Amino acid sequence: MHAACRYPAITALSGVGVLTIFTGAAYAGSATFATTNIQYLHGTRYADFDPEGGFSEDDEAGIITVEHFNTWKYGDNF
């Protein structure tokens, strides 16, 4: 089994990192202020509805959040 199949969150974070590098280079000269935030949250024992019998509390989930904000002479972007 490939490592990408066993660790989908790492694969996703790698893709987001590459995307951030390439898009950051395009805005390097035009932004007067810029900030980017990338977060990964992983948790276990989430309560999830099971249609066959109530709630199950042994689900795992991973959430990736990417936020970017910058200002330039024409306004701002979020």
C-alpha positions in Angstrom: 0.0 0.0 0.0 1.3 3.4 -0.9 2.1 5.9 1.9 -0.3 8.4 0.3 -3.2 5.9 0.8 -2.2 5.3 4.5 -1.8 9.0 5.3 -4.2 11.1 3.2 -3.8 14.1 5.5 -0.1 14.3 4.9 -0.7 14.1 1.1 -3.3 16.9 1.4 -1.0 19.1 3.4 1.8 18.5 0.9 -0.5 19.7 -1.9 -1.6 22.7 0.1 2.1 23.6 0.8 3.1 23.4 -2.9 0.0 25.5 -3.9 0.9 28.1 -1.2 4.5 28.4 -2.5 3.4 28.9 -6.1 0.6 31.4 -5.4 2.8 33.3 -2.9 5.4 34.0 -5.6 2.7 35.5 -7.9 1.7 38.1 -5.2 5.2 38.9 -3.9 5.4 42.4 -5.5 1.8 43.6 -5.3 0.8 43.0 -1.6 1.5 45.6 1.1 0.6 43.1 3.8 -0.1 39.4 3.6 -0.7 36.5 6.1 -1.5 32.9 5.5 -2.6 30.4 8.1 -2.7 26.6 7.5 -4.0 24.3 10.2 -4.6 20.6 10.5 -6.9 19.2 13.2 -7.2 15.5 13.8 -9.5 13.9 16.4 -11.0 10.6 17.5 -14.2 9.6 19.1 -16.4 12.0 17.2 -20.2 11.3 17.7 -21.6 10.6 14.2 -25.2 9.5 13.4 -25.5 5.9 12.3 -28.8 5.3 10.4 -28.9 1.7 11.6 -28.8 2.3 15.3 -28.3 5.7 16.9 -24.9 7.3 17.3 -21.5 5.9 16.9 -18.7 7.5 19.0 -15.6 5.9 17.5 -15.3 7.9 14.3 -12.0 9.7 13.3 -11.9 13.0 11.4 -9.2 15.3 10.0 -9.9 18.9 9.1 -7.6 21.1 7.0 -8.1 24.9 7.2 -6.4 27.3 4.8 -6.8 31.1 5.3 -5.1 33.9 3.4 -5.5 37.6 3.8 -3.6 40.4 2.0 -3.9 44.1 1.3 -2.8 46.0 -1.8 -3.4 49.4 -3.4 -6.9 48.4 -4.7 -8.2 47.0 -1.4 -7.9 43.7 0.4 -8.5 40.0 -0.1 -9.6 37.3 2.3 
